[in-house]
């Protein structure tokens, strides 16, 4: 057949198939993302019935734990693209081996952090300046919880392995079962055995290690199926640590921006800080929904680059961005429509509730931008472009610092009403900071530098 009669090659996958792949990964990922914070919510609800002192102690301990765990999320984000690339390249054995190396890295980091954290518990609690009673409660919970830290990091790495293998359903089941076990164990230890806040920590640690046992069985089956070794490879662990180091730096810049925003809200006053806490909680809730698309993008982009199918990668990028922006529009409209209703669900203080509607409208307006940012972040993570994300994370933080400080200065100098000042601070983060991230991410995604094909980036 000559060139004139040869039909053009069809695209690697039609749009409808790409959409199915995205939803197949994103919907279970959303469920798993929601299940994770339910551990903390369950602890809070049960400990809250013990009195104000244990609840305050839990608040301090949780702040420390969430900071550590949040900084270690790179264990999932670094593992997913490495596994997905090798899967796409047709070497499933190497894919599983890369995931196993990630598990060993998580185990080593978890063990070190658990030991250091156990010894540092009194100091970590003391940084917050609590009363002796609150410090005792926080120390009891935090010291026990350090025993579960390796388990949480192993869960991150195992989740990253399965996501790379295009499986987000198993992490959903494990997270759901773990959440149910956590509730049951906490009830028995807190109320049945009368262990108080310590019982809550023990129940959560047991549930976390139970999740690890399930993942060990799942990963062992994968290693046996493809003939991979269950032991670590020095080069693989080092590669994961290097990639994870850049993602760690990226996460540090994100955490620094959040801490700066919290500091700025504190300087506005106690009511403003309380209202900001509600607003940022709603922001994170929106983020969970939009991050599910980012996880789908990580897995599909990594696999597509491993296959060398650049057209498929472009199709996934385009559709994930469209889904992200549209989802942001829908979620944002919902927040705006309920901006004068939501505050009553989070606070009984009329003063705090009155401050929130303008800030919630800002959050609603920023949601489409958030959809774009979270998806592009997932795309570049999936491509293994961690170095770029790390350095531009520092650039984005540098943009946000004057925005936050300028908001505080303007609010004080102009004597702005509290609700207006809080809305401006919210805008500086949810619009200003996200806009900086959108610019740096979009500039990269529009080019082809990040689209390195093959089994390794």
N, C-alpha and C positions, 0 to 999 in steps of 0.2 A: 504493500500500500504506500503511495507516494505522500509527500508532505501536504499536498493540497487537499487530499481526502482524509487525512488523519484527524479525527476529532480532538478538540482541545482536552487536556487532562482535567478531570474534575477536581474541585478543591478537596483537601484531605478529609474534611468532614463538613457536612452542611451545618448551617446555623442551628437548626433544630437539634441535631445530635450534640453539638457543643453545649447548648442549653441544658440538655439532659445530663451531660457529664458534670456540668457545674452544679446543678441541683442535687444530683446523686451524692456529691461530696459535701455540698454546703449545708443541706438540711440536717443530716446527722451531726455535722460539726457544730451547728448552732445548738443542738440539744446538749452536746457535751460541754460546750462553753457555758451554757446556763447552769449545768449541773455542778461545775466546779465551785462557783461562789456559794452554792447552797450549803456546802460544808460549813462555811463561816456563819451563814444565816441560821442554820440549825443550832450551832453552838451558842450564838447570840440569844436566840429565843429561849433556850433551855437555861442558860446561865442567868439570863435576865430575871428569872423567877427566884433566883437565890438571893437577890438584893442588889443594891447600888454598888457596893464595894467589889464583889466578884465581877460585875458587869464592867466596871471601870478598869479592873485588872485585865479582863479579856480584851478591852479596847486597846490597851497598851501592847499586850502580847501580840495581838493580831496585826497591829501596825508594823511591828518588827518582822513578823513572819511573812506578811504580804510583800514587804519590801525585798526580803531575801528571795522569796519565790518568784516575784516579778522580775528580778534581775537575772534569774536563772532560766527564764523561758526560752532563751536561745538554744537550750538543749533540744527542744522540739523543732525550733525554726531552722537550726543548722542541720539536723538529721533529715528532715523531710526532703529538701532538694537533692542531697547526696544520694538518698535511696531512690528517689523518683528518676534522676538522671540515668542511673545504672539500669533501672527497670526499663526505661524508654530505649536504652541502648541494646536491650535484649539479654542482659546479663543479670538474671534474677538472683543468682547465687552471690554475686558481688553486691547487689542491692541489699540483700539481707545481712551480709557481712558488714556493710557500712553501718547498718542500723545496730548491729550487735556492738560494734566499736563505740557507738554513741551511748549505749547502755553502760558499758564499762567506764566511759568518761563520766557519766552521771553518777555512777556508784562511787567513784573515787572522789569527785567533788562533794557529793553528799556526805560521805564519811568525814572528810576534813571539816566541812562547815558544821556538821553536827557536834563534833568534839569542840571546836572553837566556840560555837554558839552556846554550848552547855556551860563552859567555863565563863563566858562573857555575859551570861544572862543577868547577873546582878547589875553589871555596869550598863547594859542595854536598857534595862528597866529604869535605872537611876537617871538616865539622860532626860527622861520625861518629868522628873521632879515630883513623883507622886507621894502621897502620904504613906506611912509605914504599912497600914492595912492594905491599901491598894497595891503597893509594891510587893507585898507578900503574895497576894493573889496572882498578880501578873507573873512573878517569878515561878510560882508553882506551875502555872499553865505553860509558860514558855520553856522551862527546863525540860518538862516532859515532851513537849511538842518537838523539841530538837531531835528526839529519837525518830520522829516520822519524816524529818527533812530528807534523808536519803531516799525514802520511799517516794516522796513527791517528785524528786528529780528523776528517779527511774520511770515514774509515770509519764513525765514530760518526754523523755527519750523514747519510750515505747510507743507513745502516741505519735511522735514524729516518724518513727519507723513505719507504723501502719498507714499513716497519711501518705507517706512516700510510695507505699504499695497500693495506693488509691483506695484505701479502706478507712472510712471515717465512721462506719457503723459499729465496729467492735469497740472503739473508744467510747461511743455513746452508751453502749450496754454496760461497760465496765464502770463508767462514771455514775450511771443511774443506780446500779447495784451497790456501788460504794456509798452513795448518798443514803440509800435506804438502810444499809448496815450501820452507817454512822449515827443515824437517828436512833435506831434500836439500841445500840451499844451505849450511847450517851444517856439514854433514859434509864437503862439498868444501872450504870455506874454512878450517875448523878443522884438519882432519886432512890433506886432500889438498894444500892449499897451505901448511899450517903457520903460519897467521896467528894461531893461539891464540884468546884471548878477543876480540880485535879482529875475527877472522873470524866469530865468533858474532854480533856486533853488525851487521857488514856483511850477513850472510845474512838476518837478521831485517828490516833496513831495506829490502832489495831485495824481500823477500816482502810487506812492508807496502805499498810503492808499487805492486807488482803487483796487490794487491787494489784499490787506488785506481783503477788503469787499468780493471779489470773493471767497477767501479762507474760510472766515467765513461761507459763504453759503455752500460751498462744505463740510467743516468739520461738520456743523450742520446737513447736510443730512446723513453723516456717523453716527453721534451720535444717530440720530433718528432711523436709520435703525437697529442698533444693540442694542438700548436701553441703551446707555451709558450716564452718567451724563455730562452736559456741565461745571460743576464746578470743581475746582481743588481738588486734594487729597493731604493732607500734605505729606504723605509718598512718593507718586509718584513724587511730585515736589522736595523733598529732594533727592530722588534717582537720578533724572535727574541732579540736581545741582552737586551731588558728581561725577557722571560719566563725566559731562561736565567740572568739575574742572580739572580732569586729562587730558582731551582733550584740555582744554585751555592751560595747561602747555606744552603739545606737540606742540601746535600752536605757543606759545611764543618762543620755541627753534627754530622753522622754521623761524620765523620772525627775530630772532636775527642773524641767519646765513645770511639771505638776507641783513640785515642792515650792517653786517660786510663786506660782499662782496661789497656793494655800497661804504662804507667808503674806502675800499682798492682801488677801481676803482678811487675814488676821488683823492687819494694820487698819482695816476699815472699821472694825468693831466686832463685838461678840455676836450680835444679831446678824450682821453681814456674813460673818464666818459660818454661822449655823445655816444661813440660806445658801451660801456657796456650797456647803457640804451636800445639801439636797440637790443643787443644780449639777454638781460634778457626778453625783450618783446617777442621775438621769443620763448624763453624758456617757458614762461608762455602760449603762444599759443599752443605749443606742449603739455604742461601740461593739458590744457583744453580737448584736444582730448583724452589723456590717462586717465584722471580722470573720464571720462564717464564709463569706465570699472570698475574703483574703486567703483563708486556708485552702479553699478549693483552687484558687489561683496558684498558690504555692505548689500544690501537688500536680496540677495539670501542666503548668509551665515547665517544671522540672522534667516531667515525663516527655513533653514535646521536644525540649532541647536535647534530651538524651536520644530521642529518635532522629534528631536532625531535621525535624519537620517545622521549619520556620513559619510556613504559612499557617499551620495549626496553632503555633504559639501566638501569632498575630490575631488569629480568630478568637482564641481564649482571652487575650488581652482586651480586645475590643468588646466582647460580650460581657466580660466581668466588669469592665468600667461602666458599660450601659446599665447592667443590673445594679451596680453599686450606687450610681447616681439616682436611678429611678427608686430604688429602695430608700435612699436618703430623702427623696422628695416625699414619699408616702409617710415615712416615720416622722419627718419634720413637720408635715402638715398635722399629724396626729398630736404631736407635742404642742404646737401652736393652738390647736383647737381646744386643748384641755389645760392651757397654761393657767387659767384662773380656777381650775378644779384640783389639779395635781397637788398643790401645796398642802391642802388639808389632809392628804393621805400620808404626808411625811412629817408634819409638825402640828402640834396643838397650840403653838404660840401665834397669836394674831399678828404680832409685830414681825416675826420671821416670815410668815405666810404672805404678808403684804409686800415684802421685798422681792418675791420670786417671779411674778408674772413677766416683767420685762426681760429678765435673764432667760426664762424658759422660751420666750419668743426668739431671742437671739440663738438659743440652742437649736430650735426648730429651723431657723433660717440657715444655720451652718451644717445641718445634716447632709444635704447633697454634696457639699464640699468634703465632709467626712467620708462619705461613700467613695468618692474619687481617691482620697488619700489612702484609706485603708486598703483598697484594692490594689493600687499601684505599689504600695509597700509590700503587699503579698506577692505581687508579680516579680519584683526585684529580689525578694528573699528566695522565691522559687528558682530564680535564675542564678542564685549564688553570688549576687552582686553586693555582698556584705560590706566590703571596703567602702564603696560609694555611699551606702546608707550610713555608715559610721561617720565619715567626714562631713557629709551634708547635714547629719543630725546636729553636729556642733554649729554649723552655719545657721540652721533653723533656730537653735537655742539663742544664738547671738542676736537674731532678729527679734525674738520674743522678749528678751531682757528689757530693752528700752520701752517696749510697749507696756509691759506690766508696771515698770517703775514710773513711766509717764502717766499712766492711769491714776496711780496713787497720788502723784504730785498734783495732777489736774483736779482730782476730787477734793483734795485739801485746799488748794489755792482758790478754786472757784466756789467752794462750799456747795458742791453738788448734793442733791438729795440722795439719801442712802440707796434707794432702789436704782437710781440712774448710775451711781458710782459702781454698784455691783454689776449692772448690765454691761457697763463699759469694760470692767475687768473680765467678765465672761466673754465678751466679744474679742478682747485682746488675745484670749487663749483659743476659743472655739472658732474664731474667724481669722485673726491675725496670724497666730502660730500655725494653724492648719493651712492657711494660704501660703506661708513660706514653705511648708512641706510639700504642698501641691505643686509649687513652682519647681523645686529641685527634683521631685519625682517625675513630673511630666517632661522636663527637659531630657532626662535620662531615657524615659520610656519611648519618647518619640524617635530616638536614634536606634542604632543597631549594635552599639558597643557591648551592651549587656547580653546580647543573644549569642553566647558562645555555645556551640553545639557539641555533642559528644558525651561520654560517660562522666567527664569531670569538667568543672568550670575553669 
